[in-house]
């Protein structure tokens, strides 16, 4: 549903033939003198501008079309892309698993201290489809009038002429009135610029003010942000949620841990289950403060299917060299020069799918004012029993639990 009464220039609309509503065509941003080209004739933008939703326009061949606002699903799947998107059904599942709850902005006359904003990092902007889903989830947290209006929508950039994008949004000294912020990061300036345009052209850019676009790697971005925000030798965590949708996510676990609040969520989206196993392996080897809460498969037909991901000891196994791209993403060295890759069997065309792991940022040891550990022999604060599916051993207390499940 949309509250806009009529279509204006720069809007993107969906056109459906009156006699064949199963078909639809997505326009470019409306501009006077231009037209939507279809196999059933051209539809002039001038005939669409000032029309209301569900009004009828005629093509050059006399075929009648109804004008609609595109849904998120229709927009993401039909707009021109440079990379494969996270499809809307998968993005909706991921956002649902994050269980986001935001509060509306305070009244302007409310002078009480403001809590720090909810900040989310999405590493791997890609097409911008998950970015839109996240922005919709936090939309109610921010003031209706952003401090700076979004730039007018632009034509989608081509591969031959990429539109330059700043390397990052600088941290300003002036207070940010937003209560929820999405930092979205991509290693490609072309992809970042394209995603920004895609989001700006959707529903008049209503979600764009919630998003800061950056280019680079998660490591460079997080190291820069931690240095700017803390100003001391001790990093100051600022992120409540980190989402990694990029190759080799295990490379960014340690810096992610430093940037996350206690009890924060780390989400990892991968095409292969063995990539999730790599993440669990690195957490155990490096003794990182994460607990795997859930790992699910996102099938092509929607819904989720749970997977159990465990690390087991193999006798006389030697550590192998890093797997190269020729072995495929998610390859695991099983010794004797063999590598194994586990992937869902697919046909000629895949729409959606993949694996999503949700991990919780832990505090390994909680101490009281006297400096001694609290709640000896009980579950650590912030760790649900469902994360391990087993009671803590009766003997040994917290230290035994840490040795058993975290490997040290």
Secondary structure, 3 states (H helix, E strand, C coil): CCCCCCCCCCCCEEEEECCEEEEEEECCCCCCCCEEEECCEEEEHHHHCCCCCCCEEECCCCCEEEEEECCHHHHHHHCCCCCCCCCHHHHHHHHHHHCCCCCCCCCCCCCCCCCCCEEEEEECCCCCHHHHHHHHHHHHHCCCCCCCCCCCCCCCCCCCCCCCCCCCCCCCCCCCCCCEEEEEEECCHHHHHHHHHHHHCCHHHCCHHHEEEEECCHHHHHHHHHHHHHCCCCCCCCEEEEEECCCCHHHHHHHHHHHEEEEEEEEEEECCHHHHHHHHHHHHHHCCCEEEEEEEEECCCCCCEECCCCCCCCCCCCCCCCCCHHHCCCCEECCCCCEECCCCCCCCCCCCCEEEEEEEECCCCCECCCCCECCCCCCCCCCCHHHCCCCCCCCCHHHHHHHHHHCC
